[in-house]
Amino acid sequence: MTPRIGYRWTVCALLFVVTTINYVDRQVLGILAPTLQRELHWSEAAYGDVVSWFSLPYAFAFLAAGRLFDRIGVRRGFAAAVIAWSLAAIAHAFARTTAMFSTARALLGVAESANFPGAIKAVAEWFPKKERALATGIFNAGTNTGAIITPLLVPWIALTWGWQWAFIATGSLGFLWLLLWLAVYRSPESNPRVSSDELAHIRSDPPDPANARVPWIRLLGFRQTWAVAAGKLLADPIWWFYLYWLPKFLDARYGIKLAQVALPLIVVYVVADVGSVGGGWLSSALIKRGWTVNRARKTAMLAMALLIVPTALAPLAGSMWTAVLIVSVAAAAHQAWSANVYTLASDMFPRAAVGSVVGIGAFAGGLGGWAFQRMTGRILQANGNDYTPIFVVCGLAYVSGWTIIHLLAPRLKPATVEQPVGV
């Protein structure tokens, strides 16, 4: 009998909260972008470069972050990461030049890279395969919750006490979570709050091979690794475009300033939250109805990719709310896509390699994000703030990603990671 309510969902709730904080800290700059641009006299290209300096170190650090969690475990890994990214977020308050902001963004990117490999690793340890997409969707909903909280908090703090205090106040949230994490988190086997029935449920999948741990470089030899990487490479830059450029798009196209930006952004990310949980639920529900993992994941992801295609029309919308509706559907579909892409790693690799595979995939997404942010700034500066070509790329990226994933992993066959005899 499946334990319906168990301690594993408490762990999932902790992952949801830390993901929320992660996204609050990274989104503050996007909310304040029009204000900072006017105050510090940044060009479009300069702003694109500043935000890109989050993505590039984030991409490279993801490689180490995934391996770090595979080696030292979830509890210590998250503690170190949250301390580091909270300090980096606060450091933005003391920046005054583009170089100083770029440095703060780079440090934030390095530290925040740990969140998703760590969370996916925790889900793989705490949930059987049939529940992982739902658990991933729930914690991944923290990205949208953070994106909802930020436009509520940041304009009020900035307009009341100045933009510097927006970075300091939000950056301090991680320390509060850290106290709770250290007090309650232990691995399933050593946690006294986990019943024997729940532990049996968590470990109900066939055990991983004893020699499942694989050198990092060998993972690049698997088509399954490249499938996960493709799903991240083509989707992550689009999500970061929404995060960093949507307030600027609304300002440039519809004159929405700092005091009015909260409501449209909240609508976008509330709808996106539904997509995050719904996307994970959809593929999990299809599996429970007897669908294969391959068919369930691919069907859910293709449906989301098709929902995103109309995003290309957003700059042509006659009103702000029409544009917000189009972007809201795309953001929800992205989060549903993301929940399933993350789960592909645990579908195709043993637990010991999941963190590293997610790190490789996120590296690809971060590298794409770095290039896309820099390209966006230069395109907008060259064409007078016309966002149309950028949104066309956003609309077509996911269909392209789904096609590549299907070609690389047509059946989502588990990777055979055993070392060859004699090696």
C-alpha positions in Angstrom: 0.0 0.0 0.0 1.4 3.4 -1.0 1.9 5.9 1.9 -0.2 8.8 0.7 1.3 11.3 3.2 4.8 10.9 4.4 8.0 12.6 5.4 9.1 12.7 1.8 6.6 15.4 1.1 8.1 17.5 4.0 11.4 17.2 2.2 9.7 18.3 -1.0 8.2 21.3 0.8 11.7 22.3 1.9 13.0 22.0 -1.7 10.0 24.2 -2.8 10.9 26.9 -0.3 14.6 27.0 -1.1 13.8 27.1 -4.8 11.5 30.1 -4.1 14.3 31.9 -2.3 16.7 31.1 -5.2 14.5 32.8 -7.7 13.7 35.8 -5.5 17.4 36.4 -5.2 18.1 36.1 -8.9 15.0 38.1 -10.1 15.6 41.3 -8.0 17.8 42.7 -10.7 15.2 42.1 -13.4 12.5 44.0 -11.5 14.8 46.9 -10.8 16.3 46.9 -14.4 14.4 50.0 -15.7 15.2 51.9 -12.5 18.9 50.9 -12.5 19.2 51.5 -16.2 18.0 55.1 -15.9 20.0 55.8 -12.7 23.2 54.2 -13.8 22.9 55.0 -17.5 23.2 51.4 -18.8 22.6 50.8 -22.5 20.6 47.7 -23.7 23.8 45.9 -24.6 25.3 46.8 -21.2 22.3 45.4 -19.3 22.4 42.3 -21.5 26.1 41.8 -20.6 25.4 42.3 -16.8 22.7 39.6 -16.7 24.7 37.3 -18.9 27.4 37.2 -16.3 25.0 35.3 -14.1 24.5 32.6 -16.8 28.1 31.9 -17.8 29.5 31.1 -14.3 26.2 29.4 -13.5 26.7 27.1 -16.4 30.3 26.1 -15.5 29.6 25.8 -11.8 26.7 23.5 -12.6 29.2 20.9 -13.7 30.9 21.0 -10.3 27.6 21.3 -8.4 26.2 18.1 -9.7 29.3 16.2 -8.8 29.5 17.9 -5.4 26.1 16.6 -4.4 26.9 13.1 -5.7 30.0 13.1 -3.5 29.1 15.0 -0.3 25.4 14.5 -0.1 22.4 16.8 -0.1 22.4 18.1 3.4 25.9 19.6 3.5 25.8 20.6 -0.2 22.7 22.8 0.3 24.0 24.4 3.4 27.1 25.6 1.7 25.3 26.8 -1.4 22.6 28.8 0.4 25.2 30.6 2.5 27.2 31.5 -0.6 24.3 32.7 -2.7 22.8 34.7 0.1 26.0 36.7 0.6 26.4 37.2 -3.2 22.8 38.5 -3.4 23.4 41.0 -0.6 26.7 42.1 -2.4 24.6 43.7 -5.2 23.6 46.4 -2.8 27.2 47.7 -2.8 27.7 47.7 -6.5 27.8 51.0 -8.4 29.3 50.1 -11.9 28.5 47.6 -14.5 31.7 45.8 -13.7 30.7 45.5 -10.0 27.2 44.3 -10.9 28.7 41.8 -13.3 31.0 40.5 -10.5 28.1 40.2 -8.1 26.0 38.4 -10.8 28.9 36.0 -11.5 29.2 35.1 -7.8 25.4 34.6 -7.5 25.5 32.4 -10.5 28.2 30.1 -9.2 26.5 29.7 -5.8 22.9 29.3 -7.2 24.0 26.6 -9.6 23.7 24.1 -6.7 20.0 24.4 -6.2 18.6 22.2 -9.1 21.2 19.4 -9.1 20.7 19.2 -5.3 17.0 19.2 -5.5 16.9 16.6 -8.2 19.3 14.5 -6.3 17.1 14.8 -3.2 14.0 13.8 -5.2 15.8 10.8 -6.6 16.7 9.7 -3.0 13.3 10.3 -1.5 10.8 9.3 -4.2 10.2 6.3 -6.4 10.2 6.9 -10.2 6.4 7.0 -10.4 6.3 10.0 -8.1 9.4 11.9 -9.2 7.8 14.1 -11.9 5.1 15.3 -9.4 7.7 16.0 -6.7 9.9 17.8 -9.2 6.9 19.8 -10.4 6.1 20.8 -6.9 9.6 22.0 -5.9 10.0 23.6 -9.4 6.9 25.6 -8.7 9.1 27.6 -6.3 10.6 29.3 -9.4 7.2 30.8 -10.1 6.4 31.5 -6.5 9.7 33.4 -6.2 8.9 35.2 -9.3 5.5 36.2 -7.8 6.9 37.3 -4.4 9.7 39.4 -5.9 7.5 41.9 -7.7 5.4 42.3 -4.6 8.4 42.9 -2.3 11.0 44.6 -4.4 9.1 47.7 -5.7 7.8 48.4 -2.2 11.2 48.0 -0.6 12.9 50.0 -3.3 10.4 52.8 -3.4 10.4 53.0 0.5 14.1 52.6 1.4 16.0 52.5 -1.9 17.0 49.8 -4.3 20.0 48.8 -2.2 17.8 47.5 0.6 15.8 45.4 -1.9 19.0 43.3 -2.4 19.9 43.2 1.3 16.4 42.2 2.5 15.8 39.4 -0.1 19.4 38.1 0.2 18.9 37.5 3.9 16.0 35.1 3.4 18.4 32.2 2.7 19.8 32.3 6.2 16.3 31.7 7.7 15.8 28.6 5.5 19.2 27.3 6.4 18.3 27.1 10.1 15.2 25.0 9.3 17.1 22.8 6.8 19.9 21.9 9.3 17.3 21.2 12.0 15.1 18.7 10.1 16.9 17.2 7.1 18.5 13.7 7.2 18.7 11.0 4.6 15.7 8.6 4.4 17.6 5.7 6.0 18.8 7.7 9.0 15.7 9.9 9.5 13.7 8.8 12.5 10.6 10.4 11.1 10.5 8.0 8.2 8.4 4.9 8.9 9.4 1.5 7.7 6.5 1.5 5.3 7.5 4.8 3.7 11.1 3.7 3.4 10.0 0.6 1.6 7.9 2.7 -0.7 10.8 5.1 -1.4 13.0 2.1 -2.2 10.4 0.2 -4.2 12.2 0.6 -7.6 14.8 -2.0 -8.5 18.1 -1.3 -6.9 20.9 0.4 -8.8 23.8 -1.7 -9.9 26.6 -1.8 -7.3 29.0 -0.2 -9.8 26.6 2.5 -11.0 28.9 5.4 -10.1 30.5 6.5 -13.3 33.3 8.9 -14.0 31.9 12.3 -15.1 33.6 12.3 -18.5 32.0 9.0 -19.4 28.6 10.5 -19.1 29.3 12.5 -22.2 29.4 9.3 -24.2 25.7 8.6 -23.6 23.0 9.8 -26.0 20.8 10.1 -23.0 23.0 12.7 -21.5 22.9 14.8 -24.7 19.1 14.4 -24.7 18.8 16.0 -21.3 21.3 18.7 -22.4 19.3 19.5 -25.5 16.1 20.0 -23.5 17.9 22.5 -21.2 20.0 24.2 -23.9 16.9 25.3 -25.9 14.5 26.0 -23.1 16.5 27.6 -20.2 17.5 30.7 -22.2 13.8 31.5 -22.9 12.9 31.3 -19.2 15.7 33.6 -18.2 14.6 36.0 -21.0 11.2 36.2 -19.2 12.9 36.6 -15.8 15.3 39.4 -16.8 13.6 41.1 -19.8 9.9 40.9 -19.2 9.8 44.0 -16.9 11.8 45.9 -19.5 9.5 44.7 -22.3 6.4 45.9 -20.5 8.1 49.2 -19.8 9.3 49.7 -23.4 6.1 48.5 -25.1 3.3 49.5 -22.7 5.0 52.1 -20.3 4.6 49.9 -17.2 6.8 51.4 -14.5 8.2 50.0 -11.2 5.1 50.9 -9.2 2.7 49.1 -11.7 4.8 46.1 -12.7 3.7 43.8 -9.9 0.2 42.8 -11.2 1.1 41.7 -14.7 4.2 39.8 -13.5 2.2 38.1 -10.7 -0.4 36.9 -13.3 2.4 35.4 -15.5 4.0 33.5 -12.7 0.8 32.3 -11.0 -0.3 30.7 -14.3 3.3 29.3 -14.6 2.9 27.7 -11.1 -0.1 25.8 -12.4 2.0 24.6 -15.3 4.8 23.4 -13.1 2.7 21.2 -10.9 0.3 20.2 -13.7 3.1 19.2 -16.1 4.6 16.9 -13.4 1.2 15.5 -12.5 0.3 14.9 -16.2 3.1 12.5 -17.0 2.9 10.8 -13.6 -0.9 10.3 -14.1 -0.3 8.8 -17.5 2.2 6.4 -16.1 -0.2 5.3 -13.4 -2.8 4.7 -16.2 -0.4 2.2 -17.7 1.4 4.3 -20.3 5.1 3.7 -20.7 7.5 6.3 -19.2 8.6 7.2 -22.7 5.1 7.7 -24.1 4.0 9.7 -21.0 7.0 12.0 -20.8 7.1 12.6 -24.6 3.3 13.3 -24.9 3.4 15.8 -22.0 6.5 17.5 -23.4 5.1 17.7 -27.0 1.8 19.2 -25.7 3.8 21.9 -23.8 6.1 22.7 -26.8 3.0 23.3 -29.1 1.4 25.5 -26.5 4.5 27.7 -26.6 4.6 28.4 -30.3 2.1 31.3 -30.2 4.6 33.2 -28.0 6.0 34.6 -31.2 2.9 36.8 -31.4 3.4 38.5 -28.0 5.0 41.8 -29.3 2.2 42.2 -31.8 -0.5 42.2 -29.1 -2.7 45.2 -29.1 -2.9 45.5 -25.3 -0.7 44.7 -22.3 -3.1 42.1 -21.0 -3.2 40.2 -24.3 0.6 40.1 -24.3 0.5 39.0 -20.6 -1.9 36.2 -21.4 0.3 34.9 -24.3 3.4 35.0 -22.1 1.5 33.4 -19.2 0.6 30.3 -21.2 4.2 30.1 -22.5 5.6 30.3 -19.0 3.2 27.7 -17.7 4.1 25.4 -20.5 7.8 26.0 -20.0 7.5 25.0 -16.3 5.6 21.8 -17.3 8.4 21.1 -19.8 11.1 21.7 -17.3 9.6 19.4 -14.7 9.7 16.6 -17.2 13.1 17.3 -18.6 14.6 17.2 -15.1 12.9 13.9 -14.5 14.4 12.5 -17.7 17.7 12.3 -15.9 16.4 10.1 -13.1 14.4 8.1 -15.7 17.5 7.2 -17.7 20.4 7.2 -15.1 21.0 5.5 -11.7 20.7 7.7 -8.6 24.5 7.9 -8.2 24.8 9.7 -11.6 21.6 11.9 -11.5 23.2 14.9 -10.0 26.1 14.9 -12.5 23.7 14.4 -15.5 21.5 17.3 -14.3 24.6 19.4 -13.9 25.7 18.7 -17.5 22.2 19.6 -18.7 22.1 22.8 -16.7 25.6 23.7 -18.0 24.1 23.5 -21.5 21.2 25.6 -20.4 23.4 28.2 -18.7 25.7 28.4 -21.7 22.7 29.0 -24.0 21.4 31.6 -21.5 24.6 33.5 -21.5 24.7 33.7 -25.3 21.0 34.5 -25.6 21.1 37.4 -23.0 24.0 39.0 -24.8 22.4 38.5 -28.2 19.1 40.0 -26.9 20.8 43.2 -25.6 22.6 43.7 -28.9 19.5 43.0 -31.1 17.4 45.4 -29.1 20.1 48.2 -29.2 20.4 47.7 -32.9 16.7 47.6 -33.8 15.3 50.2 -31.5 13.8 47.9 -28.8 11.8 45.8 -31.3 11.3 42.5 -29.4 9.7 40.6 -32.3 12.7 38.5 -33.4 13.4 37.5 -29.8 9.9 36.3 -29.2 9.9 34.3 -32.5 13.0 32.4 -31.2 11.1 31.8 -27.9 8.1 30.4 -29.7 10.1 27.8 -31.8 12.7 26.7 -29.3 10.7 24.0 -27.5 9.4 22.2 -30.6 13.1 22.1 -31.8 14.1 20.7 -28.4 11.5 18.0 -28.3 12.5 16.8 -31.8 16.2 16.6 -30.7 15.3 14.7 -27.5 13.2 12.2 -29.4 16.0 11.6 -32.0 18.6 11.1 -29.2 16.5 9.0 -26.9 13.6 7.6 -28.9 12.6 5.2 -26.1 14.2 6.8 -23.0 16.2 3.7 -22.6 18.1 3.6 -19.3 21.8 4.2 -19.8 24.1 1.2 -19.2 26.8 2.8 -17.0 28.7 -0.3 -15.9 32.4 -0.2 -16.4 33.6 -2.5 -19.2 35.4 -5.7 -18.0 39.0 -5.0 -17.3 38.7 -1.3 -16.8 
